[in-house]
Each structure stands twice: as C-alpha cells, then as structure tokens.
C-alpha cells in the first residue's frame, strides 16, 4: 500500500472527523456524519495496521478514533479517577520496572558512602586534607545538629523539598547520558561518608544517625529511584531489544516522567519529616521509627504494589490507543 496516496485520499475525512469531535453541539445530521466517519476511520486504522504499519500514521489515527469514540459515547473520566489510576497503577508499575537499576544506584551510593566513611573516619591526615580540624570540631559539636534548626519549620521544609526535587530532576533528565547519575551518586555518597567519618572521629556517630535516619531513609531512596530510572532510560537506548531504538527510548522516557511526577509527593513527605520530626523533642527511637515506617511504606508501594500491577500487565506507559502499536523488527 502506498502510504502517501492513502493519506492524500482519506485526509479530508480525517480532518472532518476531527472537526466534528471538537464541535460543542451537533445536530442529527452531524451525529450521523460523525458515526459514519468514525466507522470509516476505524476501518482505515485496521487497514494501516495490517498492511503497512507506519507508526506515525497509526498513532494519529488511533488518537483520532479514541477521541471520536469518547465523543460518541459521551464518556468522561473524572479527574479523581485519572489521579487514582496514575498513583495506584501507573506509578508503582513504573517504579517496579526500574527496580534493578535502582538497586544498582543504591549499590554505587552505599559503596562510596561506606568507603568514604571508614577512610575519613580512621585517617586523620586524609580527613584534614579535605576539612580543616577546626571545621571538623565545629561540625561535630554544633553545625551538624544546628542545620536542622534553621529558621521556621515550614520554610525549611519547602527549602529542603525544592533542593531534593532539583537533585532528583537532574538524575531523571540527565539519566539518558548514563554518566551524570553515576557522578551524582558517587558525589553524594562521598559527602555522606565524609560527614559520618568526621562525626565518628569526634564521638558523634550516634548523633549522626539520630539526625540523618528519620528523613534520610526516604529522601535518599527517592534520589536513588530517580537515578535508577534515569539509568534505565540509558539502558533502553543502549539495548533497545526487538523494537527500534527510538521507540524503546520513548517508552522508557514516558515511564521516567511517571516516576519523576510520582516522586514529588514522596520528597514532600521526606521534607516534612526533616523539618518537623528530625529536630523535634521526640525520643530518638520514635523519630527513627517514624522515618523507618515511611521508608518501609514506600518500599511496599514500590515492590509490593508494583509487582501486583506488573503481573496484571500494567507498564506505567500511555495506553496503546494514545501511543499506537509497536511492531517488532529484526536486524
């Protein structure tokens, strides 16, 4: 089938159908015409899919048929149902699919943090080359704890949320490079390890964990998820599988956007904990317990609920009607 000729012949019908679907009011004749053009365009879509599966044309006709069907049936999905589908199905599915690259990101972060922590904790010379002794003492005795008591709690929470969101967005956006997330993970791991080493050297390791764990478990996990999702996009570009490279990259990028949006409320919760729980007068065990509970809830959502919806065939991508069909290719 000649695609260009097919488009030239049927474009007036498609344009007319699009015009009718956008019309606010239709009379009896307009409704009859809408139904007729909907049936014809559905036939055109089936023809293209079976004879010459051009992805751009399939995507256009799929979206047109979908909108016409909604216009005919009058179906309107409430906003709250869209939100429920996103947060209860699409988001956990996208998170679950990125689980292995998230595990890789976690490994890079933990290794760098542990190596830096032990190295700077036990080697005073190396520690002083990075942080002068006076600053080390100040950090251990005052600065590390005073950071969490800066100004009014609400403003501090907003500042923390903005900063963490910016770090996560960088991991997501530049993840396709495969380099930026790795650099970011190693850098953050070294920073955390250095702080732990300094605190440990001055007998403040317990204080370090009391003030880092309540919010840090969820906060760092969110950054790791963002970095892992970015690395998954990079891997889709390197190893696209049976579909064209651009298609694999597009599919992974759409799931990446789902992850990025879904991490916004998670980072908001971690910012709230850091501003209101970490510096509170609650017993250390209670503060850490709140942080652990929030962290475990996120892991259950990501791995438990994610596995559930993944088995049901949900991928976190847009529907086939909006994206179009994917056709496997060889070679």
LINZINOR-V770716 format. One line per field, one symbol per residue. psi: psi as a letter, one per 20 degrees, with the letter a starting at -180 (. if undefined). A space follows every 10 residues. Layout:
BEGIN
psi=???
END
This chain:
BEGIN
psi=pogghgghgi ghgghgghgh hiphppaggh gghggghggg hhggghgghh gnmohghggg hghghghhgh hgijpppqhh hggggghifg ghghghhjhh hghgghgggg ghggghghgh hinhghghhg pqhghggggh hghghhhjko bqgghggggg ggghhggghg hggjhhhigg hgggggghgg gghgghgggh hkkkhghghh ihgghhghgh hghhggghhg hhgghhhgni birqghgggg ghhghghggg ghighghggh hgghhhggjr jqqhhgghhg ggghghgghg gggfhghghg hjjpiirrqh hhhrqppqqq .
END
